[in-house]
């Protein structure tokens, strides 16, 4: 390795909760070699270069928990791994990603560190790591580095791969309500909110309640007008036309001024308003015909276009558009005036993060200029106001100004078309006056409307549109969650998971099980290979036919993949036996070591993710596992065969629940009352040998069933029948018989 270099040795994509954080992260092992002898205060100029290249590092608080805390550490002396962590996080932030998580910890090998950063999208994160390494090495070696140019590919990657602002707003609103989400496309905006049978799906501002028929209707502007006008929604007079001559004829019949637009266009492309001459209508028709399958000519409604956002039948937000004008100075051309007076506004840009778009002289703008006797190269006289664009970005919030009658009209239009989320475009002089009183009209009904204008308006306050969509998908009593049972430990995970799954099946749940024996839906095995991993668990959570999921996770899964779920209703830890599972690959030591390199930090992850309304089921006979009780946000149920176990006695003394064996019987105790469930001899899974580990597995499963609120009848029936050679309900009938011709017939 060359002097003062940084090498990436190994990397793990942790796609769920891990020993580091609840959110996805990438753990990269970096080897800083000789830089171990050169903390930042021993590298001349490093502080000055980094603070100049990335001035926003001043916002990193670091260990001092104060603004400028990281730069203070940089001055005092810190190592390359820690510096790279902060550089990567800042690069991701500058590229448009949210604030992230970072940690850097030593391994047992000198100069090798575990660097962990948030993983909002794997390709983006890995690119940020590579750029960050190059930047840091340039700062260390005092070589030139263009930060602006270096960030460009990362920003492009984020724009392509990360969630769009509309989808991100919905996801953030779901997170605020503790509703989990799963991204279903690597570079798209299709997202699942919730797990299993409780899930809903969104795609930008469309949901699984948005019917294909309603969306198709909204794209047909003529049909939309016909439907909404039939129920009294005011719409502009007009009709579909076949060619330019027909367009002119329609304009004559309707009366100028008119609007020409494609019947199935979107985003305002090919729309021309206030046309007052046949020549303009012909020009507009030619362009509109290129944007859609056919063209509409309508009466021009006087006023300004407004966008009203209706969600679940309620008005949630409203924005108005505006005219774009420039003022002549006698020196600059129209194009130059646009660039100097309009496009310099910092709110304007090409990305979705900008509430206002860059103004260009397109076909519609050329028609506007021609009306005024101008061109893009013309130089307007001093003080002359030049109209460039009518009804530009709907960037000005006017939600509080909307008259209730206009809100009702917008809601009616959305309902008639059949949209749960709709952008209603209407034109009027004053949104605070009922449309009929001022000759206003609804001109379009849009499916999947952009939310950015309401999230980040050019002027006015943002509106909680993401929250409105989530609240429309999930009632206040709905969490988007199904019961998830996570099972970890060194031994006994698989039998415990299978018994709990058996309990849930008997209770009537459509249960999914991911364990070392495979993947099961009810009693049906759908995968024979090991499914005790992130992929196996995730398959269950994506399945609408799963009411409850039981997922096995070993230490290697926690360290190398992360958990498949963000939180669980029940978290079971069977035991921690360092000799039973080899975790040395992750530099996890049986004893000693720092917090992030211990067995305790590995298996406690299952307890860390238990919901406040959930339960941890812990082995009281294992002192290390029993200590996890203090880490649980929910309640704790302890289990152990020996009722005299100190941890169990303490549990009962505080009135908390426990499961144990007394006089050969399995007992439940809620701190005051002892319930004798059944004899050990009644449990086939325990067998005549009555091995201690087998008994512990059964007790753990019973405790989990108790935590899930299953009835005693279900639990007793479950332990008495698990392990018996039961008939699979899928095989009660013969799958096929053969007729006399030897052709298989399904029964």
Secondary structure by P-SEA (a helix, b strand, c coil): cccccccccccccccccccccccbbbbbbbbbccccccccccccaaaaaaaaaccccccccccccccaaaaaaaaacccaaaaaaaaaaaaaaaaccccccbbbbbcccccccbbbbbcccaaaaaaaaaaaaaaaaaaaacccccccccaaaaaaaaaaccccaaaaaaaaaaaaacbbbbbcccccccccccccccbbbbcccccccccaaaaaaaacaaaaaaaaaaaccccccccccccaaaaaaaaaaacccbbbbbcccccccccccccccaaaaaaaaaaaaaaccbbbbbccccbbbbbbbbccccccbbbbbbbbbbbbcccccaaaaaacccccccccccccccccccccccaaaaaaaaaacccccccccccbbbbccccccccccccccccaaaaaaaaaaaaaacccbbbbbbbcccccccccccbbbbcccccccccccccccccccccaaaaaaaaaacccccccccbbbbbbcccaaaaaaaaaaaaaaaaccbbbbbcccccccccccccccccccaaaaaaaaacccccbbbbbbcaaaaaccccccccccbbbbcccccccccccccccccccccccccaaaaaacccccccccbbbbbcccccccccccccccbbbbbbccccccaaaaaaaaacccbbbbcccbbbbbccccccccccccccccccccccaaaaaaaaaaaaaaaaacccaaaaaaaaaccccccccccccccccccccccccccc
